[in-house]
Amino acid sequence: MIYENREDAGFVLATELRKLKLFPKRTIVVGIARGGVVVAKVIADILKLPFFVLVIKKIGAPYNTELAIGAVGSVGKPVLDKELVKELGVEADYVRNQVSKMRLEAKARGKYLGIKITRDTVLGKNIVVVDDGLATGQTAKAAALILKSLKAKKLVLAVPVSAYSTLEFLEKYWDRIVCPTKVTDFMAVGQFYRDFGPVTDEEVKKLLTIDN
């Protein structure tokens, strides 16, 4: 399936998620900044669910920052793909420096957006985490571990598109994964969108000011 844009992807996912019969008082939609927030806002509006944002920064490999070797959020522990780190021969100093740098960036972005997810926010709730697509899955893994540490009750991952291998990798971290488009010939998330332009912090902040 090719999506027109992130809003279109949100509509498709909302249709799939409606089948789960989620209860508003016990469910929160959490968008991963930045692209996932656009998709998540559509879902939250259609299903009339509370809406929050989680900031997670990808840790890129040396000389290829688009290749994620891990991820870190503004809260919670960093997540690393230890096998990939070993395969690429990534030095420990590089990893430590990147974890520190990305955590600071995540906290700064969260502060700018006015985001504050705490244990009380998610305690005992069913959390639907939304992104605009999965590549390596490190960001989604980090999101799961962060929310589990905050004692979420049930975790649902909702993404428009992913490679089969990434979904298999993530299965053990999530109670359920909703993904309408599963592919084997995955190269990049953007190939499954006609419009996959960058999302700015200003656009995310604007979405957060709109009543759910």
N, C-alpha and C positions, 0 to 999 in steps of 0.2 A: 504494500500500500504506500502511495506517495501522498503526503499531507500538503495542503495548500500553505499552511503556516502553523505556528504554535497554537493559535486559537482553534484551528480546525482539529489539531491533535487533541486538545483539551475536550472538545465536544465528543470525539470518538471515545476517549477514555471515560468520560462521564457516563456515556451509554453503557459501557461495559461494567463500570463500578456500580451503577444503579441496581444491577442484578444481585449485588451482595447485600442489599437492604441494610445499609448502614444507618445507625441511629444518631441523629444530630447531637444529642446530649452526651454521647459517649465517643464521638468521632471527631478527629481534627485532620484537616488537609494541610500538609506541610510541603511547600515548594522549595526546591533547592535552587538557590540563587546562582546565576541570574536567569538563564533560559527556562528553567523548570518553573519559575514563579509565574510566568505568563500562562503556561499550561495549567498549573494548579489553580490559578484564579478563576479560570473558566469552569473548572470542575467544581470548585467551592460554590460558585454562583448558581450553577445548574442544580446541584444537589442540596443547596442551602445548608452548607456545613461551615463551621469556623475555619479560619484560614490564617496560617502562620508561615514564616519563612525560616529556613535553616541555611546558614552560610558555611560552605565547605570549599576549601581550596585544594586543587590538584597539585601533587608534587611531581614535577616533570623530570624526566631522565636527563642526565648531562648531554648536551649537544642535540637533544631532541625533546624539547619541553612539552610537546604535544603527546608524548608517550608517558602515561602516568605510571609511576612506580609506587604511588601511594596517595594518600589524601589526609587532610587535617581540617578539623572544624574549629569554630571559635570556642567551643567547649568540647570536652571529651579527649580521649587519647588519639594520637595519630595512628593511621593504618598504613602498613607497608606490604607490598608484594615482595616477600623475602626471596622467592625463587627468581623473580625478574631482577631484583637488586644484585643477587649473586651472579646471575647469567651475564649481566652487563658489566660486572666488576665495579659497581658504584662504591666509592669510598665512604666510610662511616662519617667523616667530617662533612662531606657534601650533604649527606642525608640529614645530619643534625642541623646544619645551617639552613637547609631548605624547610625543614619542619618549623624551625623558629621563625623564619621569614614568612612562611605561608600562614602560620597561626596569627602573627601580628596583623597581616593583611586581612585575614578573616575577621578578627576582632574589630579592626578599623572599619571594615565594610558593615559589619553588624551594628556598630555604634552609629555610623552615618545613616543607616536605614531605620534606626530605632528599634532594632530587633532584640528581644530578650526572651529566649525560651529557657525556662527553668524546670526543675523537677515537678513543681506544682502544676505547670502547664500541661504536662503529658502523663502524669501519674495516673495509672489505671485506665488510660484512654486507648481507643483504637486509633492508630495513626496511619494515614494514607500518605506516603511520601511520593512526590511527583517530580520527575525530571523530564527533559525534552528528548531523551534518548540515552542509551548506554553504549559506551565504547569498551573500556577495560573493566568497568564495574567497581573500581576502587572508591569512587565517590559514594556510590550506593552502599557499599560495604561500610564505609565510615559512618554514613547516616544511620544505618541499622545499629551499629555498636554504640553510637552516641545516644540514640533514643532508648535502647535497652538499658543503658547505664542510668537513664533518668526514670526507669521503671514504667515504660509504656506497657500496656496490656497486650496488644496485638499489633503486628506490623505488616502493612500491605504496601508493596512497591508497585507503582503504576507508571509505566513508561510507554510511549508510542511505538518505539522500535528498539530492537537489540539483536545481537548475534546470539545464536543458540548456545554457543560455548560460554558466553558471559552469563546467561541465565542459569546455566548449570552450575557455574561457579558461585552464584549468589543464593541458590536455593536454600542452603543451610542457615542463612542469616535472616530470612524472611518467612513469615507465616504463610504469605500468599503473594504471588507476583502476577500482575495483570499486564499483558503486553500483546496488543493486537497484531503487531508485525514482527515476526521472528524470522531471521534470515541466516543463511550460511555464507553468503558472499558479501559480508559486511566490510566496508572500508572506512566510512565516516558517517556520523549521524546526519550531517547535512545533505547527503545524497538522497535522503528519503523525504525531503522538504523542497517545495518549489521556492518558498521564501524562508531562508534561514539566516536572516540578518542578525548581527550582534544585538544583544540587549544591554542597555546601560543601567548603571545604578540609579540614575534619575528616573528612568522608566519604571524600575522596580519600586522606587519610593512612591511614585505616583499611584501605582496599583495598590500599595499599602494604605493609601489615604482614601481609597474608594470604599464605601461601605460594602461589607460582605452581603 
